[in-house]
Amino acid sequence: MQANLLETPIEYLKGVGPKKAEIFKKEFQIFTFQDLLHYYPYRHVDKSQIHTIRSLEAEGAFMQFKGRVTSYEILGERHTKRLVAQFNDGTGTIELVWFNSLKWVENELTQKREFIVFGKPTLFNRRWNMAHPEIIDPEKQSNIGVPMAFQPLYSSSEKAKKSGLDSRAISKLVITLLNQIQIVITERLSEDIIQNYKLLSLKEALLNVHYPASQELLSKAMLRLKFDELFFVQLRLLTQKLVHTQKTSGHLFSVVGDTFNAYYKNYLPFELTDAQKRVIKEIRADVGSGKQMNRLLQGDVGSGKTITALLLMLIAKDNGYQSCIMAPTEILATQHFESITKLLKDMPVKVGFLTGSSKTKARNVLHEELQNGEIDILIGTHALLEDNVIFKNLGLVVIDEQHRFGVEQRAKMWKKNDIPPHILVMTATPIPRTLAMTLYGDLDVSIIDELPKGRKPIVTKHLYEKNRLGMFGFLQKEIAAGRQVFVVYPLIKESEKMDLFDLMAGYDLMADCFPIPQYQIGIVHGKMKADEKDFVMNRFVKKEIQILLSTTVIEVGIDVPNASVMVIENAERFGLSQLHQLRGRVGRGADQSYCLLMTKHELSIESKQRLKAMTETNDGFEIANIDLRLRGPGDLQGTRQSGVLDFKLADLAKDEKLVVFTRNLAKEILEEDPDLQHPKNQSMRQYLGEVMRRYGFFGNIS
């Protein structure tokens, strides 16, 4: 009964109908009773107090008064028509003004009874007045079935308001809904959890989040609903992980053989950091367990994720398996190919390369070598997903910058072998702990939180327009010392709406200050064809260009050790994580590197906070935590299947303790009752099933 009633289309709620239903669907994605039930107010206005008109002192706050209308008149014509009423509460008089729905207002006022009026008083010509106050009948108020101490305010839109769905109208429909569905709201947490943690029942929480009887009950309702959002996400992810671990066999990499040992002892170009050694041990335990590995490898820019992945691929070869690396762009794939080929130049390991622009003849040869097992490691882009790319025995898939690939794309790699290959997904975007728990709760997570020895921290400075000439002088010194410079802009061409230092204007200025032939300047942006971008980038890598002007296409993966300066124009226009990613394009060699953040003088408080964070720390995880607090997790929502971050109340930055608590609780419950078969867990099992059906089950997809 509950499911049927809550899944009723919204047009069947009294007071909605087909036209308003269309607005609900298009403007708010509200399709059913259930959707409206979970359309929470963005704040509440305190209606628990009746004020006196005599006590009015300042404008700005919503207030309510109880009294009678002593007189009213309708003034003006057509567009200026308005109803003006004198309202007295025994201590003083305030003028009430309405411009709309005058017939309805007049009908209400002619009934000569006591009213409560609610609105925002303002002072005009030394007289207090209130525009469009809400009229409340105390007798009717006591019969609506919900407490009215706190008035909910709901987000609306201009289009919705024109169709009669402003906050007040939505609140009335919510009252209708609550009165209709209260009897069918059933519990989804176990009684143990509710009792042990003193939570409100689900019914109490839903009533009080809309119409709380007190501030304390509103807080308790918010806590209960946040708890549900976080707990069931964790329960879902951990269940998927449990199913995956129990049911998905993997290739057994039982030996660490000659290839790995020879490379590690004789050809590894530098000593591994302790963090890299720890991660390799974690991965070896996975691939030696007989279960399929599904692991996320996080590491800040330049932390050595690629060499870690390479060592794992050598273990795969020692066990008779092929590996592949899939990168999101041709530039990044090429870079992986060149660096891994160079690292393995003295080893009997064959590396193949495949992208969308690979020639047909080369493809045919590669397909044949791949199928007969000659190729040990294949590096490429989305082209690896094509059906005609057939491996002899694929045992390991490494996915770089994995948030750039969709779930369905990654799932295709599973079908490249009868037994699914081990999956290692890598990201250079540090993810805060709470976000990682929620986005990647079904994966094991390894973190390389240490930079290779000898790397110098990047010096980051915030500069203003008045510092530009001094900045140019600094660039000339760096170039004279044989180093190279990145300059990044937020736009390609000038926008009339935004006063930004665009790429083409930047080029003109740079060409004046750094003239040919003494300096060579290159341009790269997203609207260029791939081969044009590659041509310019290759010239920069070969040191034929000293200054590379770019949009954010160089944000991820470009490795130019000789580049020592990153200039970011209009740095206030970039997100914090993006600024950190751009900064990571320098500091990859032995020279001291610099990141110069150029901005205008007038900055918002949030922009100042971002830029201050950049100048104070190089730690990507600290940056990510600050970014989460400032901007929330929205930008990362696309990194996993839809629905994982479908939170209406929970905030991963502010509710960190609750995220950790609910994850640990979900873990404990599943350890004790993995299939949720115990009678006390039946309600949770049933609701979890609904969640799984709603968002799909991706337990076998990294």
Buried (B, 14 or more C-beta within 10 A) or exposed (E): EEEEBBEBBBBEBEEBEEEBBEBBBEBBEBBBBBBBBBBBBEEBBEBBEBBBBEEBEEEEEBBBBBBBBEEBEEEEEEEEEBBBBBBBBEEBBBBBBBBEEEEEBBEBBEEEEEBBBBBBBEEEEEEBBBBBBBBBBEEEEEEBEBBBBBBBBBEBBEEBBEBEBBBBBBBEBBBBBBEBBEEBBBBBBBEEBBEEEEBBBBBBBBBBBBBBBEEEBBEBBBBBBBBBBBBBBBBBBBBBBBBBBEEBEBBBBEEBBEBBEBBBEEEEEEEBBEBBEBBBEBBBEBBBEEBBBBBBBBBBBBBBBBBBBBBBBBBBBBBBBBBBBBBBBBBBBBBBBBBBBEBBEEBEBBBBBBBEEBEEEEBEEBBEBBBEBBBBBBBBBBBBBBEEBEBBBBBBBBBBBBBBBEEEBBBBBBEBBEBBBBBBBBBBBBBBBBBBBBBBBBBBBBBBBBBBEEBEEBBBBBBEEEBBEEBBEBBBEBBEEEBBBBBBBBBBEEEEEEEBBBBBBBBEEBBEBBEEEEBBBBBBBEEBEEEEBBEBBEBBBEBEBBBBBBBBBBBBBBBBBBBBBBBBBBBBBBEBBBBBBBBBBBBBBEBBBBBBBBBBEEBEEEBEBBBEBBEEBBBBBBBBBBBBBBBBBEBBBEBBBEBBBEBEBBBBBBBBEBBBBBBEBBBEBBEEBEEBEEEEBEBBBEBBEEBBEEBEBBBBBB
